[in-house]
């Protein structure tokens, strides 16, 4: 596994770090408080080649490796989780299209995603189908050369600003995973509508809302991945979805440690900096230990993906540890701030609200533990 960075990787990460520090961080509080998607920043990411990074250059991508992409996500998440969410979502959709799309679909959609011209949302979760992705109720009815979609999706990131959608539906609910199919639906298609923007606790500023399909008719040529719909969904979640969640969690935790360390060196109590108290030193030292451990788990999973090796187990390890680590360490960083952690004057309040989702989305950490335990059982058998 790669431990040191190549000069090219260093350059890309430096560019992402400068962008995050100089252009994203100054807008992070405004994005959070207004809960408004900043399309200009998203396009800026595309201009710099930081969207759809792993897509082939022939389709507008950068041919980047997954390790580099994870480091870019981490840098952006340190500045704004909402902006980083746009990066991870775009990469997930690029991953689906590269792996499962037809040549026509790749030519049509990938350059638009990589440039930041268009945004694609992933319509999987439903009011009664989250962790159990095979229990979908949204139906896909074949009607000649068309498909008719009916159903409701919930918690859809970017729903109100996306230009097209990858929609997961079932052609036969009784078949569970075998009946799952995926389709590309363009914005403006009759029968496609949206609910009100959800007022979220964290990761605000990404236009999350319910999506509805009411006799939404699309050409069958918009099917993605043929009959392997469920495999496409799981493959996508294993890759950019869960790795992106791990990278964002590491970034948020790193940002929390950075501001806690700075504050502890400046804030004085009992005639000395707060940092000089061993209890505070130990909390910050533990943050550094756990952040580095999570980062290495993430890099290992990314390296396995780049080597075209099985990476589901490694990704579940990374996502679970990083998500739990992030929540724990941001909570400890709040403790360093004392009462000031409740004030929006410091970014730790926003980081705390952004942290929790990493234990929930892209497969809860309880589901990840089920995946890990099943793998261990199979290896022991």
C-alpha positions, -999 to 999 in steps of 0.1 A, spaced: 0 0 0 12 35 -9 23 55 22 41 85 7 26 107 -20 40 112 -54 49 147 -66 18 147 -88 -4 137 -58 12 164 -37 5 190 -63 -32 180 -66 -37 180 -29 -20 214 -25 -43 228 -52 -73 213 -34 -60 227 0 -56 262 -14 -90 262 -30 -106 250 3 -88 276 23 -91 306 0 -124 301 -17 -145 275 1 -139 281 38 -148 318 36 -182 308 23 -188 278 45 -208 296 72 -230 314 47 -237 281 28 -246 264 61 -268 292 75 -287 299 42 -288 262 33 -282 272 -3 -263 252 -29 -234 272 -43 -233 262 -79 -204 287 -87 -181 268 -62 -192 235 -77 -183 247 -112 -150 260 -99 -142 225 -87 -149 213 -122 -127 239 -138 -98 227 -117 -104 190 -126 -116 180 -91 -150 166 -101 -153 131 -116 -115 128 -111 -114 90 -117 -133 92 -150 -112 85 -182 -98 116 -198 -117 107 -230 -149 115 -211 -136 147 -194 -121 131 -163 -86 132 -150 -78 95 -149 -69 100 -112 -65 72 -88 -89 67 -59 -63 75 -32 -57 109 -47 -95 115 -49 -100 106 -13 -73 131 -2 -90 158 -23 -124 150 -6 -107 152 28 -93 187 21 -126 201 8 -145 185 37 -122 204 62 -137 236 47 -173 227 40 -191 194 42 -218 207 19 -193 214 -9 -176 181 -3 -209 163 -6 -211 176 -42 -177 161 -49 -186 127 -35 -220 126 -51 -205 135 -85 -178 108 -82 -205 82 -72 -225 90 -103 -194 90 -125 -185 56 -110 -219 42 -120 -217 55 -155 -182 44 -162 -189 9 -148 -225 3 -161 -232 29 -188 -235 24 -225 -210 43 -247 -238 67 -257 -246 74 -220 -210 79 -211 -205 104 -240 -236 123 -231 -233 125 -193 -197 121 -181 -183 153 -196 -212 173 -181 -205 159 -146 -167 163 -147 -169 199 -158 -194 208 -132 -219 219 -159 -244 194 -146 -252 177 -113 -267 142 -109 -286 130 -79 -289 94 -68 -325 83 -60 -322 52 -38 -336 58 -3 -373 56 3 -395 63 33 -395 26 41 -363 14 23 -330 26 36 -305 0 48 -326 -27 31 -321 -15 -4 -337 -45 -19 -371 -37 -4 -378 -8 -28 -414 2 -36 -407 25 -65 -418 5 -96 -405 4 -131 -432 -9 -156 -421 -19 -190 -444 -5 -217 -430 -13 -252 -399 9 -258 -406 29 -226 -404 25 -189 -430 40 -165 -417 49 -130 -440 53 -100 -430 59 -64 -413 82 -39 -377 88 -29 -365 104 4 -334 122 16 -321 128 -20 -290 150 -19 -290 177 -46 -326 169 -56 -337 205 -61 -306 215 -82 -297 183 -101 -300 182 -139 -306 145 -141 -311 115 -117 -300 79 -114 -331 62 -101 -333 28 -85 -366 9 -90 -380 -26 -91 -396 -44 -120 -408 -71 -96 -408 -65 -58 -413 -102 -51 -378 -109 -66 -361 -85 -41 -326 -77 -53 -331 -96 -86 -359 -73 -96 -339 -41 -91 -330 -19 -121 -315 16 -125 -325 43 -149 -314 78 -159 -341 104 -157 -336 140 -170 -350 170 -151 -382 183 -167 -395 148 -175 -433 148 -171 -442 130 -139 -410 139 -121 -416 163 -92 -401 173 -59 -411 180 -23 -400 210 -1 -363 213 7 -355 195 40 -343 217 68 -314 195 79 -293 195 111 -260 193 92 -246 190 56 -268 220 49 -266 237 15 -271 208 -8 -308 211 -17 -319 178 -1 -356 169 -8 -380 141 -15 -385 131 -52 -417 118 -67 -424 97 -98 -460 98 -110 -463 78 -143 -429 92 -152 -423 78 -187 -387 75 -200 -372 55 -230 -359 20 -221 -326 32 -236 -322 52 -203 -317 20 -184 -283 18 -167 -265 -15 -161 -289 -38 -179 -303 -65 -156 -275 -60 -131 -293 -32 -113 -287 -43 -77 -251 -52 -84 -245 -17 -98 -260 -1 -67 -239 -22 -43 -208 -17 -64 -213 21 -64 -219 22 -26 -188 2 -19 -167 25 -40 -172 62 -42 -202 63 -18 -186 47 13 -151 58 5 -163 93 1 -181 91 34 -149 80 51 -129 107 34 -154 134 45 -154 120 81 -116 122 82 -118 158 69 -144 169 94 -125 153 123 -92 169 111 -108 203 110 -123 198 145 -89 188 159 -72 218 141 -96 244 156 -95 227 191 -57 227 191 -56 264 181 -82 274 207 -65 254 235 -32 272 228 -49 306 229 -74 302 257 -60 307 293 -74 294 325 -57 293 359 -29 314 344 -19 289 317 -31 279 282 -58 252 283 -35 230 263 -11 227 292 -36 207 312 -28 170 306 -65 161 302 -67 184 272 -34 172 258 -46 136 260 -79 143 242 -61 161 214 -34 134 212 -61 107 209 -77 128 181 -45 127 162 -40 90 167 -76 81 155 -76 105 126 -44 90 112 -57 54 118 -89 63 99 -69 79 71 -48 48 67 -78 25 66 -93 47 39 -61 47 19 -59 10 20 -94 5 7 -88 31 -20 -55 14 -30 -73 -20 -32 -99 -4 -55 -72 11 -77 -55 -23 -79 -88 -39 -90 -88 -61 -59 -118 -69 -37 -124 -39 -15 -158 -42 1 -145 -55 34 -118 -28 36 -143 -1 26 -167 -11 54 -138 -11 79 -128 24 68 -163 38 67 -173 24 101 -141 35 119 -140 69 103 -176 77 110 -174 66 146 -141 84 150 -154 116 136 -184 117 159 -163 109 190 -135 133 182 -157 163 172 -175 157 205 -142 159 223 -132 190 204 -164 206 216 -153 198 252 -121 217 246 -141 248 237 -162 246 268 -193 269 266 -180 286 235 -188 254 215 -224 265 216 -217 297 197 -217 300 160 -187 323 164 -165 292 161 -168 266 133 -168 237 158 -206 241 162 -211 235 125 -186 207 124 -205 190 153 -237 191 133 -220 178 102 -204 149 120 -233 127 128 -244 118 93 -212 99 87 -224 71 110 -257 69 90 -255 75 53 -242 51 26 -251 22 48 -253 28 86 -223 17 107 -245 -11 121 -250 -24 85 -213 -21 79 -206 -42 110 -230 -68 96 -209 -68 64 -177 -71 83 -190 -99 105 -203 -119 75 -169 -116 58 -151 -128 90 -176 -158 93 -170 -168 57 -132 -166 61 -135 -188 93 -157 -214 77 
